[in-house]
């Protein structure tokens, strides 16, 4: 229902996008992806008119209402409920039940609704902002990182709400699983251009990767042809009988447009510094308890052990004590009761959002990394991996943004040797590509990991054990996240008996059947796609090897030609032709494999979406 035509926007020398166009049609839910700093939020501001494009326009139908949810809050009403009711359309001001329903879904109790908005934490203030916009009944929702301050229960509620949304939606989030569970299309900003495709983010990134591989293959083939032509011209320019052929090649070279090599896009490069430890048990926690300022215990009677390769995910609603537990384990807080006993050789790497205050504002990025326990060259390498390249590594901490300080903290963890990682929501300020890289690094880490996260993709990928914070206490769960959903589930999502709700819900038996179906689809997807991805990697490696051989044969032919060795030239030429034929065959095979991967991914995504909709 909105259409952008020939849109361009830059800030000084930095071009965000150039001559782009897109449209969002009726009922579409669009995920907007792209790296941090590439213009996602700017595009939102252009849509709502807070900024103007350098060129082009965005056409919006008359009377079309757009609701924009930002992280900035400003309240004027005395209570949460009254503030939320400010968002109701004029003709529905008396329908306070609509506001109550939305607020309850986002975790506000009846008592909360009568409190002042200013008394709530930043996370709950963002929820209220979201609730107010939802209540305004906009035709289109623009959501900019709506999950940053939401806990897992609120994220699951928001996902269900957006799937029932009848209007249009454009969503920015670093949480890939949340985005893929909501959207119908992916809109990506990449290399200053914009592309929209139907389907989830995997399909978009696969297409981008495939096109860039084809671009690079074409560039290399063109370079090879250019070198061959230049060598022919150089060798036979003086041969009168070949003058026509030489001139023909010169003209062809002049007409040939050069395909430029794609600029390398900077990305975070994670690789944790593992310190080997020969021990089966790294930590024993027994009857741990803690309360703030003589209040009710926020951590009580917690006992568990941590094995050498455990992946323990700490989950639950905000405010229940998850971060407090990590602070107790890291030694930032002293328990009131119980004990935590680390193996004497354990070295921990601890990341927490609050650790930013521990950074020295007067030190440089490089100094902070060195202080974490590494020598200067490795510190420089880590600075580069965290996108502080060259003189950027000499910036003082005091001038950095919140997101940049987070990258410094992550860099300090990479610098220090560790065999246990304690991670408290480490991906909040990372873009989707960086989140993927971070997840890969955590998966590859040989030691133990204890992580607080609301990201369900991380939970499904990492967890082999859980520590669950629910209203009835803290308990351990031996098993992965899907096992937890199947056997226990979130208490807030359990429907009371006899409560019909607004819409019919599957029975317990059918829910169990749906979960079994989902688990079966996930298993089949892994069994089908995993080997296929491995085959693609194998083929790509074989192509690299053969292209290196072809390059060497080409150099050898030049040498043999200069030496006038006709027999050797003939043999090398035959080998070169065979190698090139093998390369072309492998590229054809690679293209087929990519098409098969895209088809399978789309099929399984469709199956999972059908199951999620039915549930």
N, C-alpha and C positions, 0 to 999 in steps of 0.2 A: 504493500500500500504506500510505500515511499520509493522514490527513484532518484539515484544520484547520477549525474551526467558530467563527464569531463572534469572531474574534481581533482584539484591540485592543492597541496598545502605544504609550506616549508616554514622553518624558523631560521632566519639568517641563511647560512650555507647548508643547513641540515634539511634535506628534502625527505618528508615523510611519505608522501605518495604523489604520483605524477600522472594526470590525465586518466583517472580511474572512473569506473562506473559500476553500479550494481542496483538491484531492486530487491525489495522484500514484499512478497505477495501475500494475499489473504491467508491467514492461518499458519504461516510459516514461523517456525522457531529456529532462529539462526544463531549458531555459535561463532563468535568473532575471535579468531586466533591470530597470533603473531608475537614476535619477541617483545620483551619490555623495551619501551622507547621507540617502537616502530609506528605508533600512531593510533592505537586502539581507542584510548580514552579521548584523544583529540577528535577522532571520527564521531564519537558520541556527542561531543560538545558542538560539532558542526551540525549534527542532526537537530539538536534542540535550539540552535541559534545562538549559543553563548560565544561562539567564535565564527569568523567568516572565512570561507575558502579564498585562496589566491586566485583561483579560476574555477569555473563550473558552478553547478547549483544542485541543490537537493529539493526535489519537488514533493510536497506533502499536501494531501487533499484538505480542502477547507473543512474545518470542524473536527479534524482528526486529532485525537488526544494522545500525547506521548507522556508516559510516566518514567522519570529518570531517577534511579536509586543510586545515590552516591554514598561515600563513607563520611561525608560532612554532615553534622547534625546541628539544628538550632530549633529549640522548642519554645512555645509560648503559652501552652495550656497548663493548668495546675495539676492535672492527672494524666496518666498514660492513656486511659480510655478517651478522655476528652481530646487529647492531642491526636490520637488516631482518628477520631470522628471528624477532625478538621479536613481529613482527606476525602470524606464521603461527598459524592455529588450533591448539589444544592437540593434536588428533589428527594434525596434519601437521608437528609440530616437526622431525621428521627429514628432511622433504622440502626440504632446502636448495636443491635445483635450482630450485624455484619462485621463491625469493628471487633466485637468480642470474639467472634469466631476466628478471624484472622490472627488476632493477638494470642489466643489460646494455642493455635497451631504453631506459632513461633515461640512457645514456651512461657508465656505470661500467665500466672495464676490469677484467680479472681481478686485476691488481695493486691497483687502487683498492679492490676489495672487501676486501682484507686490511689496509687503512690505517685509522687512527683517524678517526671521523666529524668530530671537532673540528678536524682539520687541513684540511678542505675549505672552499671559498668558500661564502658564503651561498646562492648559487644551487644548488650541489650538495647542501647541507644540506636545502634545500627539496625537492629531488628525492628524497633519502633518506626524508624525511617522507612524501612521496607514495608511494614504493615500499612503505614499511612498512604504510600503510593498505591499499594494493591487496592486499598479501600476507595481510591479515587476513580476506579473502574476505567482505566485508560484503554485506548484501542491498541496501543503498543507499549510494551515494557522494555526499557533499557536497563540492564542489570550489570553493574561494573564491580566484579569480584564480590558477589553477595555472600559467598561462603566464608570469607576471611575471618569473621568473628562469630560464626555460627557453629554450634556443636553438632555432633553426628545426627542427633534426633531431629534438630531443626533443619538440617540439610536434607534428610530423608523426607521430611514433611514438605519442604520447599520443592523438592523434585516431583513429588506426587501432585502438588498444587500446579506447577508449571505444565505438567503433562495433561492436566485438565483445562488449561488456559485456552480460551477460544479466540483470543486476539493474537496479535503478532508479538514476537519477542526477539530481541538481540541480546545475547549473553556473552560477557567477558568473564572468564574464570580460569585459574591455573589447574583446577580440579578436573582432570580429563574424564574420570568416571561419571562425575556429576553432569558435565556437559553432554557426554555421549548418551546419557540416560534421558536427556530432555529434548535435544535439538532434532530438527528434520533436515537442516542444511548446515554446511560449514562455509564460512566466509573468511578468507585468509588474506592478511597483508604480508606480502613476501616480495622482497627486492623492489619496494616502492610501488608495486602493483597489487591489484586486488582480484581475487578469484572466488567464485561461489560455486559449490558443487552440492548435489543432494547427498545425504548420508552423514555418517559420523566422521570424527577427526582422523581416524586411521586411514580412511579412504582418501581424504584430502592430502595427508602427508605422504602416502604411498604414491599418489599421482605426481606430487611435486618432486619426490625423489626420482621417480622414473623419468620425468621430463628432463631433470638436470643431468641424469646419467646419459640420456640420449644427446643432450646438448654437448656434454663433454666428449662423448664418442665421436660426434660429428666434428667437433673442433679438432680433435687429434687426427682424424682421417684427413681433414682439410690441410692441417699442418704438414702431414706426411706427403700429400700430393704436392703441396707448395715446395717442400724441400726437394722432392724428386724432380720437379720441373726446374727448380733453380740449379740443381746439380747437372741436369741435362744441358741447360743453357750454358753453364760455365764450361762444361767438357767439350761441347760441340760448336761453340760460337764461331770458332775459326775454320770450321769445316764448310767449304763452299757448297758442297752437294747437300748439306743438311740445313742450309740457311733458311729455307722455307719452314721447316719444322721448328727451328729455333725461334723464328719470328712468331709462329703460331702460338708457341708456349708463352712467349713474352706478352702477347696480347691477352691470352687467357689469364695470366697472372694479374695483369692490370685490371681486368674486369672482375676478378674473384674478390668478393667481399669477405673480409676477415671476421671470423667468429671469435669474439673476445672470451677469454677465460673468465668464468664467474668469480666474483670476489668472494673470499672466504668470510662467512658470517660468524662473528664471534659468539662463542657459547661457553658456558661454564664447564669445566673439565674436572670431575670429581675422582679422586683416588685416595682412599684412606690409607694411612701409614700404620700397617698392622705390626704389633709387637707380639711375637709368638709366646705362648704360655702353655706348658704341659700340665693341664689340670682339667678334670672333668667338671668340677663345680667351681665357679668363679665367685659366687655370692650366695650367702645364706641370710635370709630375712626372717625374723621370728617375733611375732606378737608386736609389730611396730605400731606405735600410736603417737599422734601429734595433734595439738590444738593451738590456735592463735589466741594470745592474750586471754587465757582462761575461759575461752568460749567452748562450745561443743566440739568434741574431737572431729577433725576433718579426715584424719586417717586413724583407723582403729582396728586392732587385732589382725594386722596384715602379716601373713607368713607365706614365703615362697622361696624357691632356689633358682639360680640362674646357671644353666649349663654352658659349656664352652662355645656351642654353636646355636644357642637359642635365639629365636626372633620373637620377642615378647612385645605385643602391642597393648598399650594402655588406653582403654576406651571408656567413654561415658559422657554425660552432660557436662557443660561448663559449670565451674563453681563447686564441683564435687570433691576436688582434691588431687587430680591427676598430676598437675605441675608440682604440687606440694610433695607428692610421693617422689618425683624425680629429684627435687631439691634435697630431700632426706637421703636418697641414695648417693647423690653427688657430694654430700657433706656440707651443703650450704645451710641446712637446718639441722638442729640436734633433736632427735626424737625424745618425747616425754616418757615413753615406755618402750620396752622391747629392745632389739638390737639388730644391727646389720653387720655382717662379718664378711669382708672381702678377702679373697685369696691374696697372700702377700705380694705376689708378682703381677697383680692386676694393675693396669693403667687405663684410666677412663678418658674418653673424649666426650665433653658435655656441652650441648647446645641448648640455650634457652633464650626466648625473646628478651627477657629482663637482663641478660648478660651484657646488653649494649651499654649499660651504665658502668660496667667494669672496664670499658675501653678508655684508654688515656687520650683525652681530647687533644693533647699537645703532641702526641707521637704521630709518625707517619704510618701509612698502611704497612709498609715494609717493616718498620720497627716492631709493630704489634705482632706480625707473623714471626719475626726472629725471636721475640720474647716468648713465643709459644714453645720454642725448643728446637730450632733448626739453624743451619748456617746460612749465610747471606745468599748464595747462589740458589739454594733450594727455596729460600723465601721469595726470591725474585720469580722463580718458576711458578710458585703457588700464587703469587700476585697475578701473574699472567693468566693462570687457570681460572682465577676469580674475576677476570676481565679488568684488572688494574695493570695495564700494560705500560711499559716505558715510564714516562714521568708521572703517570697516574698512580704508580706505586708510592710516589713521594708526597701525595696529598695528605694533609693532616686529618685526623679522625674528626675533628671539630667541624669540618666543612662538608662532611659526607651526609647523604640522605639516609633515612631509616633503612631502605633496601640495601644501600651500599654498606652500611654498618653490619647488616646481616651477613653479607658476603665476606666481610672481614672475619666475623665469628666463625663462619664455615671454614675459611682459610686457616684459622688457628687450629681447628680440629684436624684438618688435613696435615698440618705441620707436625703436630705432636704424635708420637707413637702411642697406640692404644690397642687394647684387645677387647674392650667393652665400650660401645657407643651408647650414650644417654641423650636422646634427641626429643626435644619438646616442640612439636609443630615446626619443623625446620624449613618447610617449603612455602610458608605464607606469602613471602615476597618474591618468589621465583616465578618465571613464566613457565608455560607448559613444557617446552623443550628442556629447560633446566630441571624441572621436576622429574622428567623421564630419566635424565642423566643421573640425577641424585638417587633415584630408585635403583638404577642399574648398579651404582657404586655400593649402595647398602647391601644389595643382593650378593655382590661379589666379595664383600668384606668377610674374611675368614673367622672373625671373632663373634662375640655375642652382641645383640642389639636390643635395647629397650627403648621403644619409641611411643610418644603420645601423638596420635594423629586422628583426624576426622575424615581423612581421605579414604574412601572405601576401596579404591584401586590399590592403594598401599596395603590396606588390611587384607584384601584377597590375595595379594602377591606375596607378602612377607610373613604374615603371622603363622607360627606353629603353636603358639600359646597366647592367651589373653589374660590381662588383669582388668576386670570389669567393675566399673563404678555405677551401681544402681541405687535407687532410693533405700533399698533394704540392706545396703552395706557393700563391702568390697569383697569380691571373690575371684578366685583363679578359674580359668577354663582351659583344660588341656585339649587342644584341637585348633583347627583353623577357623577363620571368620565365618565361612559358610556353615561349618558345623555348629557354630554358636547361633547363627540365625535360624537354622533348622531345629535345634534342640532346645534353645532357651529363648532367643529373640529379645527385642527391646520391650520393656514393660509398658512404655508409653504407646506402643503399637498393638498391644493386646486389647481386643475389644471386649468390654464387659458383657456378660451373658444378658440377653434380652435387649441389648442396645442396638437398634436397627441402624442408627446413624442416618446420614443423608442419602447414602447410596448402598445398594446391596454389596456385601463383601463375601468373598469365598469362605466356605466353611473351613474348620480346622483340617478336615481330611483333604479338601481340595487344595488348601494352602500347602499342605505337606506334599501333595502330588505335584503342585506347581514348582515347589522347591526342588523336588526330585528331578522333574523335567529340566529345570535350569541347570542343576548340577550335571545332568547327563549331557546337555548341550555344551556346557563349558568343557567337560571331559572330551567330547568328540571334537570340539574346536581345537583344543590343545593337541590331540592326537593327529588331526589333519594338518593344522597350520604349522606346528612345531617342526616336523621333518621337512616341510616345504620351504620354510625359512632357512633351514640348515642347507638344503640343496642349493638355494639361491646364493648363499654365502660361498659354498664350494665352487659353483660355476663362476662367480665373480673373481674368486682367487685364481682359478684356472685361466681366466681371461687375462688377468694381470701378469701371470707367468708367461703366457704365450706372447703377449704384447711386448714384454721385455725381451723375449727371444727374437721376435720380429725386428725390434729395434737394433739388437746386436747383429743380426744377419745383414741388416741394411748397412750398418757401419763396416762390416767385413767385406761387403760387395764393393763399397767405395774404395777400401784399401786394396782389394784385388784388382779393381779397375785401374787404380793409379799404378799398380805393379805390372799391368798388362797381362795378367794371368787369366786367359780365356776359359780354361777348363774349370778353374775354381769359381769364376763368375757364374758359369752355367750351373754348377752344383749348388752354389749358394742361392741362386735365383729360384731353382726348383724347390729348395727347402723353404725359402721365403714365401713362395706361392702356397705351398702346403700349409704353412703356419697361418697365413692370412685366411685361407679357406676354413681352417679349424676355428679361428677367432670368429669369423662370420657365423659359422654353425652354432657356436656357443652363445653369441648374441641373440640369435633366433630362439635358442632354447631358453635364454634368460627372459626374453620378451614373453614367451609362452608361460613360463613359470610365474611371472609377475601378474599376468592376466588371470591365471588360475588362483593365485593368492587373493587378488582383489575380489574375484567371484565368490570364493569360499568365505572370505571375511564378511562380505555383504550378506551372504546367506545366513551365516551364524548370527550376525548382528540383528538381522530381521527376526530370526527365531527368538533371540533373547528379548527383543523389544516386545514381541507378541506376548511372551510369558510375563514380562514385567507389567504390561498393560492389563493382562488378565488378573494379576495379583492385586 
